[in-house]
């Protein structure tokens, strides 16, 4: 999808959200676009963590017993 270059997107915000973004960006002394970019990046990291936790929970509910990392590598050797 991306060739490694920074891509631009257009986002329409309602007046209340825009006002909050303006206040936050002013307090942090960054542009609104930089603030939104940071917020999206942090949200994506949180979302990825949530998906990983969900996957772990699914595996814990499987009938296969869990083994430790150390035990796994003992088996592989």
Backbone atoms as SQL, in Angstrom:
CREATE TABLE atoms (id INTEGER PRIMARY KEY, chain TEXT, resi INTEGER, resn TEXT, atom TEXT, x REAL, y REAL, z REAL);
INSERT INTO atoms VALUES
  (1, 'A', 1, 'UNK', 'N', 0.825, -1.194, 0.000),
  (2, 'A', 1, 'UNK', 'CA', 0.000, 0.000, 0.000),
  (3, 'A', 1, 'UNK', 'C', 0.863, 1.248, 0.000),
  (4, 'A', 2, 'UNK', 'N', 1.864, 1.270, 0.844),
  (5, 'A', 2, 'UNK', 'CA', 2.717, 2.443, 0.934),
  (6, 'A', 2, 'UNK', 'C', 4.104, 2.113, 0.412),
  (7, 'A', 3, 'UNK', 'N', 4.725, 3.076, -0.206),
  (8, 'A', 3, 'UNK', 'CA', 6.081, 2.876, -0.707),
  (9, 'A', 3, 'UNK', 'C', 7.123, 3.410, 0.277),
  (10, 'A', 4, 'UNK', 'N', 6.719, 3.600, 1.539),
  (11, 'A', 4, 'UNK', 'CA', 7.639, 4.081, 2.561),
  (12, 'A', 4, 'UNK', 'C', 7.620, 5.591, 2.728),
  (13, 'A', 5, 'UNK', 'N', 7.005, 6.274, 1.794),
  (14, 'A', 5, 'UNK', 'CA', 6.906, 7.732, 1.898),
  (15, 'A', 5, 'UNK', 'C', 5.742, 8.092, 2.804),
  (16, 'A', 6, 'UNK', 'N', 5.829, 9.262, 3.400),
  (17, 'A', 6, 'UNK', 'CA', 4.735, 9.750, 4.224),
  (18, 'A', 6, 'UNK', 'C', 3.537, 10.049, 3.337),
  (19, 'A', 7, 'UNK', 'N', 2.382, 9.575, 3.755),
  (20, 'A', 7, 'UNK', 'CA', 1.148, 9.789, 2.992),
  (21, 'A', 7, 'UNK', 'C', 0.263, 10.788, 3.726),
  (22, 'A', 8, 'UNK', 'N', -0.532, 11.496, 2.979),
  (23, 'A', 8, 'UNK', 'CA', -1.473, 12.454, 3.560),
  (24, 'A', 8, 'UNK', 'C', -2.886, 11.921, 3.412),
  (25, 'A', 9, 'UNK', 'N', -3.709, 12.226, 4.427),
  (26, 'A', 9, 'UNK', 'CA', -5.132, 11.917, 4.352),
  (27, 'A', 9, 'UNK', 'C', -5.906, 13.140, 4.824),
  (28, 'A', 10, 'UNK', 'N', -7.140, 13.235, 4.394),
  (29, 'A', 10, 'UNK', 'CA', -8.017, 14.317, 4.845),
  (30, 'A', 10, 'UNK', 'C', -8.983, 13.755, 5.864),
  (31, 'A', 11, 'UNK', 'N', -9.150, 14.474, 6.957),
  (32, 'A', 11, 'UNK', 'CA', -10.074, 14.068, 8.010),
  (33, 'A', 11, 'UNK', 'C', -10.947, 15.265, 8.346),
  (34, 'A', 12, 'UNK', 'N', -12.237, 15.030, 8.436),
  (35, 'A', 12, 'UNK', 'CA', -13.165, 16.081, 8.818),
  (36, 'A', 12, 'UNK', 'C', -13.542, 15.893, 10.277),
  (37, 'A', 13, 'UNK', 'N', -13.332, 16.924, 11.077),
  (38, 'A', 13, 'UNK', 'CA', -13.653, 16.875, 12.504),
  (39, 'A', 13, 'UNK', 'C', -14.814, 17.802, 12.798),
  (40, 'A', 14, 'UNK', 'N', -15.627, 17.418, 13.783),
  (41, 'A', 14, 'UNK', 'CA', -16.675, 18.339, 14.196),
  (42, 'A', 14, 'UNK', 'C', -16.041, 19.459, 15.024),
  (43, 'A', 15, 'UNK', 'N', -16.798, 20.508, 15.265),
  (44, 'A', 15, 'UNK', 'CA', -16.268, 21.711, 15.920),
  (45, 'A', 15, 'UNK', 'C', -15.709, 21.419, 17.308),
  (46, 'A', 16, 'UNK', 'N', -16.381, 20.577, 18.078),
  (47, 'A', 16, 'UNK', 'CA', -15.919, 20.263, 19.438),
  (48, 'A', 16, 'UNK', 'C', -14.576, 19.532, 19.411),
  (49, 'A', 17, 'UNK', 'N', -14.453, 18.535, 18.529),
  (50, 'A', 17, 'UNK', 'CA', -13.188, 17.796, 18.434),
  (51, 'A', 17, 'UNK', 'C', -12.060, 18.701, 17.958),
  (52, 'A', 18, 'UNK', 'N', -12.346, 19.545, 16.991),
  (53, 'A', 18, 'UNK', 'CA', -11.340, 20.473, 16.482),
  (54, 'A', 18, 'UNK', 'C', -10.867, 21.422, 17.577),
  (55, 'A', 19, 'UNK', 'N', -11.788, 21.895, 18.391),
  (56, 'A', 19, 'UNK', 'CA', -11.426, 22.797, 19.476),
  (57, 'A', 19, 'UNK', 'C', -10.497, 22.093, 20.477),
  (58, 'A', 20, 'UNK', 'N', -10.809, 20.838, 20.800),
  (59, 'A', 20, 'UNK', 'CA', -9.964, 20.072, 21.722),
  (60, 'A', 20, 'UNK', 'C', -8.574, 19.880, 21.131),
  (61, 'A', 21, 'UNK', 'N', -8.506, 19.543, 19.858),
  (62, 'A', 21, 'UNK', 'CA', -7.212, 19.357, 19.181),
  (63, 'A', 21, 'UNK', 'C', -6.428, 20.665, 19.196),
  (64, 'A', 22, 'UNK', 'N', -7.089, 21.771, 18.939),
  (65, 'A', 22, 'UNK', 'CA', -6.417, 23.070, 18.953),
  (66, 'A', 22, 'UNK', 'C', -5.851, 23.379, 20.336),
  (67, 'A', 23, 'UNK', 'N', -6.617, 23.136, 21.370),
  (68, 'A', 23, 'UNK', 'CA', -6.165, 23.398, 22.740),
  (69, 'A', 23, 'UNK', 'C', -4.970, 22.513, 23.079),
  (70, 'A', 24, 'UNK', 'N', -5.088, 21.221, 22.791),
  (71, 'A', 24, 'UNK', 'CA', -4.000, 20.288, 23.109),
  (72, 'A', 24, 'UNK', 'C', -2.724, 20.620, 22.333),
  (73, 'A', 25, 'UNK', 'N', -2.869, 20.919, 21.059),
  (74, 'A', 25, 'UNK', 'CA', -1.681, 21.217, 20.251),
  (75, 'A', 25, 'UNK', 'C', -1.013, 22.503, 20.733),
  (76, 'A', 26, 'UNK', 'N', -1.810, 23.460, 21.141),
  (77, 'A', 26, 'UNK', 'CA', -1.261, 24.709, 21.668),
  (78, 'A', 26, 'UNK', 'C', -0.496, 24.453, 22.970),
  (79, 'A', 27, 'UNK', 'N', -1.094, 23.671, 23.863),
  (80, 'A', 27, 'UNK', 'CA', -0.432, 23.372, 25.143),
  (81, 'A', 27, 'UNK', 'C', 0.863, 22.587, 24.941),
  (82, 'A', 28, 'UNK', 'N', 0.864, 21.686, 23.955),
  (83, 'A', 28, 'UNK', 'CA', 2.057, 20.869, 23.709),
  (84, 'A', 28, 'UNK', 'C', 3.035, 21.542, 22.750),
  (85, 'A', 29, 'UNK', 'N', 2.634, 22.708, 22.235),
  (86, 'A', 29, 'UNK', 'CA', 3.479, 23.466, 21.307),
  (87, 'A', 29, 'UNK', 'C', 3.878, 22.651, 20.077),
  (88, 'A', 30, 'UNK', 'N', 2.897, 21.954, 19.514),
  (89, 'A', 30, 'UNK', 'CA', 3.083, 21.198, 18.272),
  (90, 'A', 30, 'UNK', 'C', 1.929, 21.539, 17.339),
  (91, 'A', 31, 'UNK', 'N', 2.116, 21.248, 16.081),
  (92, 'A', 31, 'UNK', 'CA', 1.037, 21.494, 15.124),
  (93, 'A', 31, 'UNK', 'C', -0.102, 20.504, 15.359),
  (94, 'A', 32, 'UNK', 'N', -1.280, 20.880, 14.884),
  (95, 'A', 32, 'UNK', 'CA', -2.424, 19.976, 15.032),
  (96, 'A', 32, 'UNK', 'C', -2.174, 18.676, 14.285),
  (97, 'A', 33, 'UNK', 'N', -1.582, 18.749, 13.111),
  (98, 'A', 33, 'UNK', 'CA', -1.333, 17.523, 12.342),
  (99, 'A', 33, 'UNK', 'C', -0.327, 16.622, 13.062),
  (100, 'A', 34, 'UNK', 'N', 0.690, 17.200, 13.687),
  (101, 'A', 34, 'UNK', 'CA', 1.651, 16.397, 14.445),
  (102, 'A', 34, 'UNK', 'C', 0.987, 15.724, 15.638),
  (103, 'A', 35, 'UNK', 'N', 0.121, 16.470, 16.304),
  (104, 'A', 35, 'UNK', 'CA', -0.595, 15.916, 17.448),
  (105, 'A', 35, 'UNK', 'C', -1.496, 14.754, 17.014),
  (106, 'A', 36, 'UNK', 'N', -2.244, 14.950, 15.946),
  (107, 'A', 36, 'UNK', 'CA', -3.145, 13.900, 15.465),
  (108, 'A', 36, 'UNK', 'C', -2.346, 12.683, 15.010),
  (109, 'A', 37, 'UNK', 'N', -1.222, 12.912, 14.335),
  (110, 'A', 37, 'UNK', 'CA', -0.368, 11.801, 13.899),
  (111, 'A', 37, 'UNK', 'C', 0.094, 10.992, 15.118),
  (112, 'A', 38, 'UNK', 'N', 0.520, 11.688, 16.172),
  (113, 'A', 38, 'UNK', 'CA', 0.968, 11.024, 17.393),
  (114, 'A', 38, 'UNK', 'C', -0.175, 10.247, 18.034),
  (115, 'A', 39, 'UNK', 'N', -1.357, 10.855, 18.087),
  (116, 'A', 39, 'UNK', 'CA', -2.520, 10.205, 18.690),
  (117, 'A', 39, 'UNK', 'C', -2.904, 8.933, 17.922),
  (118, 'A', 40, 'UNK', 'N', -2.896, 9.007, 16.613),
  (119, 'A', 40, 'UNK', 'CA', -3.229, 7.837, 15.795),
  (120, 'A', 40, 'UNK', 'C', -2.196, 6.740, 16.010),
  (121, 'A', 41, 'UNK', 'N', -0.927, 7.103, 16.028),
  (122, 'A', 41, 'UNK', 'CA', 0.142, 6.128, 16.238),
  (123, 'A', 41, 'UNK', 'C', -0.033, 5.420, 17.582),
  (124, 'A', 42, 'UNK', 'N', -0.296, 6.193, 18.641),
  (125, 'A', 42, 'UNK', 'CA', -0.493, 5.610, 19.970),
  (126, 'A', 42, 'UNK', 'C', -1.729, 4.720, 19.999),
  (127, 'A', 43, 'UNK', 'N', -2.787, 5.150, 19.331),
  (128, 'A', 43, 'UNK', 'CA', -4.005, 4.344, 19.295),
  (129, 'A', 43, 'UNK', 'C', -3.743, 3.020, 18.584),
  (130, 'A', 44, 'UNK', 'N', -3.009, 3.073, 17.476),
  (131, 'A', 44, 'UNK', 'CA', -2.706, 1.841, 16.738),
  (132, 'A', 44, 'UNK', 'C', -1.869, 0.880, 17.578),
  (133, 'A', 45, 'UNK', 'N', -0.915, 1.406, 18.347),
  (134, 'A', 45, 'UNK', 'CA', -0.128, 0.548, 19.239),
  (135, 'A', 45, 'UNK', 'C', -1.021, -0.094, 20.291),
  (136, 'A', 46, 'UNK', 'N', -1.929, 0.688, 20.873),
  (137, 'A', 46, 'UNK', 'CA', -2.865, 0.149, 21.864),
  (138, 'A', 46, 'UNK', 'C', -3.767, -0.905, 21.235),
  (139, 'A', 47, 'UNK', 'N', -4.221, -0.651, 20.021),
  (140, 'A', 47, 'UNK', 'CA', -5.097, -1.593, 19.318),
  (141, 'A', 47, 'UNK', 'C', -4.356, -2.900, 19.036),
  (142, 'A', 48, 'UNK', 'N', -3.105, -2.790, 18.608),
  (143, 'A', 48, 'UNK', 'CA', -2.293, -3.989, 18.366),
  (144, 'A', 48, 'UNK', 'C', -2.116, -4.785, 19.663),
  (145, 'A', 49, 'UNK', 'N', -1.842, -4.093, 20.768),
  (146, 'A', 49, 'UNK', 'CA', -1.719, -4.760, 22.065),
  (147, 'A', 49, 'UNK', 'C', -3.012, -5.479, 22.435),
  (148, 'A', 50, 'UNK', 'N', -4.138, -4.825, 22.181),
  (149, 'A', 50, 'UNK', 'CA', -5.428, -5.429, 22.494),
  (150, 'A', 50, 'UNK', 'C', -5.642, -6.707, 21.677),
  (151, 'A', 51, 'UNK', 'N', -5.280, -6.678, 20.402),
  (152, 'A', 51, 'UNK', 'CA', -5.415, -7.864, 19.562),
  (153, 'A', 51, 'UNK', 'C', -4.505, -8.989, 20.035),
  (154, 'A', 52, 'UNK', 'N', -3.290, -8.648, 20.460),
  (155, 'A', 52, 'UNK', 'CA', -2.380, -9.665, 20.976),
  (156, 'A', 52, 'UNK', 'C', -2.915, -10.287, 22.260),
  (157, 'A', 53, 'UNK', 'N', -3.462, -9.465, 23.133),
  (158, 'A', 53, 'UNK', 'CA', -4.050, -9.976, 24.373),
  (159, 'A', 53, 'UNK', 'C', -5.223, -10.899, 24.051),
  (160, 'A', 54, 'UNK', 'N', -6.032, -10.505, 23.087),
  (161, 'A', 54, 'UNK', 'CA', -7.162, -11.334, 22.680),
  (162, 'A', 54, 'UNK', 'C', -6.667, -12.688, 22.162),
  (163, 'A', 55, 'UNK', 'N', -5.603, -12.674, 21.367),
  (164, 'A', 55, 'UNK', 'CA', -5.036, -13.918, 20.829),
  (165, 'A', 55, 'UNK', 'C', -4.503, -14.795, 21.965),
  (166, 'A', 56, 'UNK', 'N', -3.840, -14.184, 22.930),
  (167, 'A', 56, 'UNK', 'CA', -3.329, -14.931, 24.086),
  (168, 'A', 56, 'UNK', 'C', -4.481, -15.580, 24.840),
  (169, 'A', 57, 'UNK', 'N', -5.548, -14.821, 25.061),
  (170, 'A', 57, 'UNK', 'CA', -6.701, -15.362, 25.772),
  (171, 'A', 57, 'UNK', 'C', -7.327, -16.520, 25.011),
  (172, 'A', 58, 'UNK', 'N', -7.391, -16.415, 23.679),
  (173, 'A', 58, 'UNK', 'CA', -7.923, -17.511, 22.870),
  (174, 'A', 58, 'UNK', 'C', -7.061, -18.756, 23.031),
  (175, 'A', 59, 'UNK', 'N', -5.753, -18.575, 22.994),
  (176, 'A', 59, 'UNK', 'CA', -4.844, -19.718, 23.140),
  (177, 'A', 59, 'UNK', 'C', -4.929, -20.332, 24.528),
  (178, 'A', 60, 'UNK', 'N', -5.119, -19.494, 25.549),
  (179, 'A', 60, 'UNK', 'CA', -5.246, -20.013, 26.906),
  (180, 'A', 60, 'UNK', 'C', -6.492, -20.881, 27.062),
  (181, 'A', 61, 'UNK', 'N', -7.511, -20.597, 26.269),
  (182, 'A', 61, 'UNK', 'CA', -8.752, -21.354, 26.345),
  (183, 'A', 61, 'UNK', 'C', -8.726, -22.628, 25.498),
  (184, 'A', 62, 'UNK', 'N', -7.687, -22.806, 24.696),
  (185, 'A', 62, 'UNK', 'CA', -7.550, -24.035, 23.910),
  (186, 'A', 62, 'UNK', 'C', -7.214, -25.190, 24.834),
  (187, 'A', 63, 'UNK', 'N', -7.442, -26.387, 24.366),
  (188, 'A', 63, 'UNK', 'CA', -7.184, -27.564, 25.189),
  (189, 'A', 63, 'UNK', 'C', -5.700, -27.923, 25.242),
  (190, 'A', 64, 'UNK', 'N', -4.910, -27.337, 24.376),
  (191, 'A', 64, 'UNK', 'CA', -3.475, -27.616, 24.380),
  (192, 'A', 64, 'UNK', 'C', -2.832, -26.969, 25.595),
  (193, 'A', 65, 'UNK', 'N', -2.010, -27.687, 26.302),
  (194, 'A', 65, 'UNK', 'CA', -1.371, -27.100, 27.484),
  (195, 'A', 65, 'UNK', 'C', -0.349, -26.037, 27.089),
  (196, 'A', 66, 'UNK', 'N', -0.248, -25.043, 27.923),
  (197, 'A', 66, 'UNK', 'CA', 0.749, -24.000, 27.701),
  (198, 'A', 66, 'UNK', 'C', 2.082, -24.469, 28.258),
  (199, 'A', 67, 'UNK', 'N', 3.159, -24.093, 27.586),
  (200, 'A', 67, 'UNK', 'CA', 4.486, -24.393, 28.106),
  (201, 'A', 67, 'UNK', 'C', 5.287, -23.108, 28.136),
  (202, 'A', 68, 'UNK', 'N', 6.260, -23.060, 29.008),
  (203, 'A', 68, 'UNK', 'CA', 7.072, -21.854, 29.128),
  (204, 'A', 68, 'UNK', 'C', 7.995, -21.711, 27.931),
  (205, 'A', 69, 'UNK', 'N', 8.512, -20.522, 27.773),
  (206, 'A', 69, 'UNK', 'CA', 9.468, -20.231, 26.705),
  (207, 'A', 69, 'UNK', 'C', 10.695, -21.135, 26.839),
  (208, 'A', 70, 'UNK', 'N', 11.188, -21.257, 28.068),
  (209, 'A', 70, 'UNK', 'CA', 12.371, -22.091, 28.311),
  (210, 'A', 70, 'UNK', 'C', 12.100, -23.547, 27.955),
  (211, 'A', 71, 'UNK', 'N', 10.937, -24.041, 28.355),
  (212, 'A', 71, 'UNK', 'CA', 10.577, -25.430, 28.068),
  (213, 'A', 71, 'UNK', 'C', 10.478, -25.657, 26.557),
  (214, 'A', 72, 'UNK', 'N', 9.929, -24.685, 25.850),
  (215, 'A', 72, 'UNK', 'CA', 9.814, -24.789, 24.395),
  (216, 'A', 72, 'UNK', 'C', 11.186, -24.981, 23.755),
  (217, 'A', 73, 'UNK', 'N', 12.153, -24.192, 24.172),
  (218, 'A', 73, 'UNK', 'CA', 13.488, -24.269, 23.569),
  (219, 'A', 73, 'UNK', 'C', 14.214, -25.536, 23.995),
  (220, 'A', 74, 'UNK', 'N', 13.892, -26.084, 25.166),
  (221, 'A', 74, 'UNK', 'CA', 14.462, -27.383, 25.565),
  (222, 'A', 74, 'UNK', 'C', 13.966, -28.467, 24.623),
  (223, 'A', 75, 'UNK', 'N', 12.710, -28.396, 24.254),
  (224, 'A', 75, 'UNK', 'CA', 12.113, -29.390, 23.361),
  (225, 'A', 75, 'UNK', 'C', 12.752, -29.298, 21.975),
  (226, 'A', 76, 'UNK', 'N', 13.025, -28.085, 21.505),
  (227, 'A', 76, 'UNK', 'CA', 13.583, -27.850, 20.172),
  (228, 'A', 76, 'UNK', 'C', 15.025, -28.334, 20.034),
  (229, 'A', 77, 'UNK', 'N', 15.756, -28.403, 21.142),
  (230, 'A', 77, 'UNK', 'CA', 17.188, -28.756, 21.059),
  (231, 'A', 77, 'UNK', 'C', 17.402, -30.208, 20.870);
